C-alpha cells in the first residue's frame, strides 16, 4: 500500500488566461476542484480546455489533496490495483501493470511514491519457462505509474533481482533505496535465496547505483526513512534445517542504519530491538515525526505495540 502527497508550486497550475471557474482566481478554483473525488476526474476533463489541463496535471492536482492510497489486493500484473481517496471514501481501479505472458503470481514486491508517481519494484514470481516450476524467482523489474496519463511505464530494472526486501523513498532528493531480499515466496516459507546487496535509484537519471552492502544476508526485512537516515530492521538470514529436513527461518532482532550522505554510504548497527523469547519476528513499522525537535517515534505494530526511540 502506498500514499502520495507533494507540495504545490504556482507554475504547475493553469495560467491566468485559462480560467478554471469564472469570477474566481485560479488558486481558489484549483482548491475547489481538488475536493472532487478522484474517481470523477476523467469525466470532468471534457468540460473545458482549462479543466482538461488541470485534471491532467498530476503534480498540481495531487499536491492539493491530503493523500491517495494505492492498495494491491492481488498480483498487480493480473488484476488491477485500487486507488482510494480517504477524504471521500471513493475507490477507482488502476490499469494492471505491463507483464510478461510467461510470469505470474507476483508477490513480495514493494510500492513507493515519489511526488506524483507510483513505483512498483521487484518481487517474487513464477516463470513458466523455468524449471522446476514450483520454485519462485526474484524479479528486478521496476514500473512507474503516472497519474496524469493514467498509465504504467517500465523504468530501469534493479541491478539485482529481489523480493521481500527493505525499501524507502527519499522524496526530497528523488531517490529510492532498496536493501537485502531474495527469492523467498509467501507460499514456501524458508525456501528461497537471501542477499545482502543495497542499491539506490535516481529518478531523474532513471539509473540504479550499487551502494555498500549489508553486513550479512537479510531478507524479509523492513525499511523506512528517519530524517536523512535509511533504517533496515529485522529480517532473516540463511535458513537452517531441523533434523536435516525441515527448513526454518533464523530471524534477526537487530537493525542497521545508513546515513544518506553522498560519498559516505556506511552502515552502523543499533542492536537488538527485543530480547530473546519476547517475539519471533518483526511487525509492521510506522514512523511518527517528533514535535518541538524531539526524536521521531518508531512503532512496531503487532499484537503488542513496541516503541523505539
N, C-alpha and C positions, 0 to 999 in steps of 0.2 A: 504494500500500500504506500502511495506517495502523495505528498501535498505540494501545491505550487503557490508561491506568493513572491512578488517583487515590488520595487518602488517605481513610481511613475515620473517621467520627465515630460515637460511640456511639448517637446518636439516630437513625441510619439503620438500626440493627439491630432485629430484633423485640423487643418489650417483654418484661419478665420474666415476665408472665403468659402468654406464648406460648413455651412450652418447645420448643426445637428437638430436643434429644436428652435423654431423661430422665436425671437424676442428674449432668448436666454443665452448667456455666454456659454461657450463650448465647455469650459471647465465644469460648470454646474450641470449642463446637459450630459456630459460624459458620466458624471457621478450617478445621475438618474438612470441612464441606460444600463449602467453596470449592475443595477439592482435587479434587472430582469434575469430570470433563471437561465442558466447556460444552455439548457435543452431547447430553448426557443430561438437561439441566436441565428441559426442557419436560415430560418424563415424570415427573420427581420432584415436580412441583408438586401432583400428586394424592395424595401421601402423607398430608398433613395441612394444616390451615389455616396453621400456623406455617411449614411448608416452602413453601407456596404464596406466603406473604408474603415469605419470604427470597429465593426464586428469582425473584420478580417485582421485587425491589428492586435495580435496576441499580447505583445508587450504592454500596450496601452490598456487593454481590457482586463487582463488577469491581474495587473498591478492594482486596479481599483477594487478588486474583490478581496475578501478576507483569505479564504483558502478554497481550493478544489481538491478533492481526494480522488485518487485513482485506485481502484480495487481490482485485483486479479483473482477471481474465484477458481479459474481452471487454467489450463495451458493457453497462454495468450496467442499462440500461433494457430490454435484450432478454434478457440471460442473468444468472443470479444471481451476485453476488459470493460469496466464501467466507471464512468466519471460521476462523482457525487458532489452536489452543491449543498453544503451543510446549512447555508442560510435559508434556502427554500425547500430543503428536503427533496430535491429533484435529482433524478438519475438520467444519464444518457450513455448508451453504449458507444465505445470506440471501435474503429475497424480492427480486425485481427492483424497481428504483426505479419510481415512477409515471412514465409517459411519455406524450407526445402521440402519437397514431397517425400523425401526419404526419412525425415526425422519426426519424432512425436514424443509426447509426454514430457514437455519441458517443465522442470521444477527447480527449486533451489536457486533461481535467478535473483537478481537484485534490481529494484527500480529506484531511480533517484531523479529529482527535479533540479534544474538549473535555470533560473529565470522563468521563461515561458515554454520551456521544452521539458519533455519527459524522456528519460533514458531507461532502457531495459538492457541489462548486462549479463552475459554468461548464463550459467545454469547447468543442470544435468538433464540429459535426454537420451532417448534410444534412437539408434540408426539402423534402418532395415538392411543396410549394406554391410553391417559389421557382424563379426562372429566372436563369441556366442551372442545370440540375440537378447538373452536375458540379463545383460550387464549394461548399466548406464555409462555414458561417456560425458566428459565435461565439454562445455561449449565456450568458444571465445567470441561469439557473435555479440555485436552491440547495435542497438536500434534506437532511433530518436523519433519521438512524436512531436509534430509541430501543431500547436493549437490554432494557428492562423489558417493553414491549408488543410487541417484535419486529416493528416496523412503521416505514414511512417516512412523513415529513411534509414537505410543501413549505413552506419558510420564505421570508422576504422575498428577492426577487431582487436581484442586484447592480445598481448604478446603470448600469454599462456592461457589455454583453456581452463576454466574453473567454474565450479558451482559450490554452493554452501560456503560463501566467503564473507569477510568483513568488507564493508563499503561505506564511504561517506563522501558527500559533495560539499565543496567549498564554493559557495555562491559568489563571494566577494572576488575571488580570483579566477572563476570559471574553470575549476579543476575537480576531477573525481578521483578518489583514492580507493584502491582495492588491495586486499591482503589475504594471503592464505587461500584455503579452499581445496577443492579436489573434484572427484567424480562421484562422491557419495550421493545416493538417491534415497528418498524417504522410504521406498519400498524394501530396501535391502540393508538397513541397519548399518553395521560396522563395515560392510563390504565397500570397496572403492578406494581410490588413491587419496593421498594427502600431499600438500605442498606448502612451501614457506615463502614463495616469491611475492613481491609487492610491486605495484605499478601505479602510475599516475596518468590520467587522461587530460590532455589540454584541449578544451572545447574549440578555441579559436583555430588552432592548428590541425584539429582532427588527428591527433597523434598520441600514442601511448609511449611512456618512458619508464624503463625499469628503475626501481629505487632499491635501497638496501633491504635485503630480505629479513624475515622474522628469524629470531634465534633458533627456532625449531619448527617442525611441521605443525600446522594448526588449521584445522577445518571446522566448519560449523561454529565459527566464532562470530562475535558481534562487533560492528564498527560504528563510530559516531565521532562528531567533532565537539570539542570543548574549547571555545575561543579559536586559537590557531594551533591546536593540537589534535592529532588523529589518534584516537584510542581504539585499541583492539583488545577485547576481553573474552575469556572463556575459550571454548572450542575443545577439540580432541586431537590427539596425535596418532601415532602408529597404533593400529588395532592389536590387541593381544588375544590369545585364544584360551579357552577353558578346556582342559583335558586334551589340548591339541586339536580340537574340532570346532568348537563354537566361538565365533569371533565376538569380541567385546570391545566397546569403546573405552578409551582411557581419557577421561575428561580433565581439563586443566582448571585450576581455581584462580590462576593469576591473570594479570593483564599487562599490556605494553602500551607505551605512549611514544609517538613521534612528533617532535616539534616541526611545524611546517615552515621551515626556513630554507630558501633556495641555496643549494650547495652544501647543506648540512642536514642530511636526512639520516638521523641516528635514532635508534630505539633505546628506551630506558624501561626498566621493569618497575612495576608498582606493587608487587607482592600479591599474596592470596587475597581473594575477596571474601572467602568464608572458610571456616575451619573444617577439618576432616570430619565427615559424617553429618554435617549440617544439611547439605543438599547434594544432589547428584550432578546437576547441570545448571547452566546459566539460563535465566528467564529473559523475557523481552526487556529492552532498555529504553528509558525515557530520560531526556536531559532537560532540566528546568533552569533557566538563567537566574543567577543570583541578583538581588536588589542592593542598591547603595554600595556597589563594589564588592559584595560578598561573592564567595566562590559558588559556582553552579552546583546544584544537587543532581546526582546521577542515581536514578531509581531503577532497580531491577524488579520487574513486575511478574510475580507468580503468586502461589497461594500465601507466601509470606513476603511482604514488600521489604526490600533492603535498600538503604541509602548509603552511598559512598560520597565522602567529601574530601 
